[in-house]
Amino acid sequence: MEELEELKERLETQRPVDWDLLPDLNLYMDQVVGYVSRQLIQYGQGEPLTSAMVNNYIKDGLLPRADGKRYSRTHLAYLTAICTMKQVLPVRDAGLLARAEEGEARIMYDRFQRALDLALKDTAGRLDTDCPREELADLALSLALRSYADKLACERVIDLIRQDMPEESKKTRKSRKENKHE
C-alpha cells in the first residue's frame, strides 16, 4: 500500500538534524518555533510548539533562560527532545528525561537521537507495506497496544528515576523561584 510505504520511508529516514547541524547562531522565538516544528515527523497535527510553551518550559526549569530574546542550539536540542516525547508523556516527564543527563546538552541530544533512531526503525520494521486495507485495523491495534505497553514500562522507569533523584523536586522549585525574581 502506497501510504504505508511512504510512512515506512519517513520512519526509516526522517530524523532531527545532528547537533553540529543545529544553527550555531542565536535565534528569535518565532524562528525557534518554526525550526523545532521542522525537526519532528508530523502528519497534519497542530503546531507542536508555541512561544507560550517555550516560556512555560523556562519557568518550569525545563530549559535554561534565553540570552535576552535569543535562543541557542542548546534550546533547540532540548525543545526537539521535549516536543518529541511530549507526544506520549506529560511534559514534566519529558523534561525529566531530557534533563536526566547531567552535563552538556549535546550529550543529552546525542542520546536522544540514538534512542529515537532505534524506536523509529523498530516501528518501521513492524509495518507491512503489503497490508490489505481490511487488515489496517489489526495493524493499528497492534501498534496502539505496543505503545500502551511501552508507556506503562516508561512510566514505571520514570518513577524509579525519581526515587533516585530526591533532590529533583527541590531543584525544580528553586529554579522556578529564581526565574520569578529575575
N, C-alpha and C positions, 0 to 999 in steps of 0.2 A: 504494500500500500504506500503510495507516494508520500502522504502526510507523515506516516511513521518513519519512512526513510529520511525525510527532512529533519524530523525530530531527533532521530538517532544520530544523524550527521552533526547537528548542533551540539548534542550532548557529548559527542566524541571530540569536537574541535573547538567550540567556543569557550574561552577562558578569560578571566580578568588578566590584564597585562601584568608582566613581571615587574617587580619592584623598580628595576633600573629603567623601565619604560614609563613609569608614572611621572607626570610632569615634575621637574625639579625646580620650577618657579612657583611662587605662591599664587593661588587663585582666589577670586572673589566668590562669595556664596553662590550666586547663580551659575557660575562656571563649575563649582563643586557639585551642585545638584545635577547638572547636565552630564558631567563626566561620570559620576557614580552610576547614574541610570544606564549609561552605555557599557558599564562593566558587567552588568547582570544579564542572564538569559531571561527574556520575557516573551510572553505571548499575549499582548494586548491588555495586561493588567494596568491598573492605575499607576501613577508616579510612585516609585518605591521610596523616594526621599524628598522631603521638603525642607526649606530653611528653618521652619519651626522645629522640625525633628532634630536637625543638627544642633540648634540652640538648646533643646531639651537634653540631648546626649551630653553636651558640655556641662550643663547644670547638674546632671546626674553623675558626673565624673567618669563617663564612658569614653570621653575624648578630652584631649588637652585643649586649653583655651586657644583661640586664634591669635595670631600675631597682628593685632589691630583688627582689620577686616579681611585679612588674608589667611588662607589655609594652605598647609604644606602637603607633601606626599604622605606624611605620617597620618594626617587627617583622612586622605583619600584611601589609604590602606585600611585603617580602622573602619571607615564608613562602608567600604566594599564588603568587608567581612561581616559587619553587623547587619547590613541590609540583606545579605545572602541568608544569614542564619535566622533573622527575624521572620522569615517566611514560615518557619516551623517551630521557633522558640520565642518565648517572651523576650523583649528587648533586653531586660535585665540579665537574663541567662546568656543571650548572645554577647552582650558586653563583657560578662564574666569570662566567657571562653576567649574572647578577643584579647582581654587583658590578663588572662591566666599566665601568659608567657612573660615573666619578669624580664625587663631589659628592653631591647630595641624593638621598635615597630616592625622593622624589616624581618626579624626572627619570627614574630607572630604571623606576618603576611606570608612568608615563605611556607610556614607550617600550614596555614590556612589553604594556600594554593595546592599544596601536595594532597591534603585531605579532600579538597573539592574535586581535584582531578580524579582521584580514585573513586569517589562517590559517583561522579558523572559517568565515568567509564563503566562502572558496575551496572548502573541503571541502563545505559545504552546497550550493554550486553544482554539485558533481560528483554529487550524489545525485539519481537519477531515481526520484521517488516512485511512478512507474507501473511500476517494475521488477517483472517477473513473478518469483515465488518461484524458479523454475528458473534464473534468471539472477543470483540473490543471490551465488552462489559467485564468479561473474565480477566482480561489483561489489566483493566483499570482497578478491579477488585484486588488483584494480586499486588499491584503497585501500592494501593492505598493501605493494605494490611502490612506490607513491608514498612511503609512509612510509620504506621502505628507502632509496630514492634520496635523500630529504631528509635522513635520518640520516647517510648517507655524506658528503654535502656539508657538513652541520653539523659532523661530527667533524673534517673537514679544515680548515674555517674556524676551529674552536676551536684546532686545532694552530697555525694561523697567528697567532691572537691570543696564544697562549702564547709563540711566538717573539718577539713584540713586547713581551712583559712578562717579561723575565728576572728581575725582582725579585719577581714574584708568589710564587714558592715561598718566598723568604726572608721575605716579609711574612706568609705563612700560618704558617710555623714560628715566627716571632717572636710572632704573635698567640696561638698555642697555648701558648707558654711563659708569656706574660703572664697568660693565663687560668688556668693551673695555679697561679701564685703568688698570685692574688687570692683 
